[in-house]
Every structure is written in C-alpha cells, then in structure tokens.
Amino acid sequence: MLLTSFRVRKIEAPTNRLIAKCTITFDGMFAVSDIKVLLKEEGDYYMGMPSRKTAAGTFEDEAYPVNSDVRSVLEKILFAAVKYSVDNDIELLNGEIKVGTNKVSLLQQDIEDYQLTSI
C-alpha cells in the first residue's frame, strides 16, 4: 500500500493550535480526511486523526495508523508538507506521487516522492 496523494489546507487564523487540515489517499482508492495538524507548545507538530464525540462526551478516533511505524511515516510526510505550506504561504497544497517512484510500501516513502503544487 502506498500513500499516492495528499492535500494540506493551511488554516489562516490558527485557533486552538490547529494550523492545517489534511486529506490522504492510499493507492488512489481510499481517502482519509479531516486529519488535523496542531502546533504543540514546544513548537513541534502533532497529528490528530479524524474523531467523533461519543455519547459519554469523550472523543474516539474513526481512522488511525495501526502501529507507530505507519504513524511515523505519515507524520514525516504531512509535517514536511505543512512546513512547506507555512514557509511559502500556500493556502492549499497538493502532493501527488511522482511518476516512476519505485517504492512498494508506505514505510519506504518520504516527502521527496511527491510532486508538490499549490492550488
């Protein structure tokens, strides 16, 4: 399985530390939207997965990485894209996997595998 594309929407007036919302697509067939990138107090980023509020008032993730290796790769790619978007003042950034990329697994992917374009 490969992360074939992503979209980063920079939040213009960050509130509650939310600086971007992302959508990712696997194998061009399955998308996960509403991934939040938040700024931690130390200045690092944090990835919040799509969640819903339960009847008990707690939040439950609706989609999430099944292990720390997958989370780490997704964070590495999305955080680099968000940083690029913020540094270059790009409101909407699209990343498409480059033609000829010979990666066969998500765990091998990096931000250099994507063609970045502003929309």
Sequence and secondary structure as in RCSB ss.txt:
>XXXX:A:sequence
MLLTSFRVRKIEAPTNRLIAKCTITFDGMFAVSDIKVLLKEEGDYYMGMPSRKTAAGTFEDEAYPVNSDVRSVLE
KILFAAVKYSVDNDIELLNGEIKVGTNKVSLLQQDIEDYQLTSI
>XXXX:A:secstr
  EEEEEEEEEEEEETTEEEEEEEEETTTEEEEEEEEEE TTS EEEE  EEE TTS EEESS  SSHHHHHHHH
HHHHHHHHHHHHTT SEEEEEE TT    SGGG  GGGEEEEE 
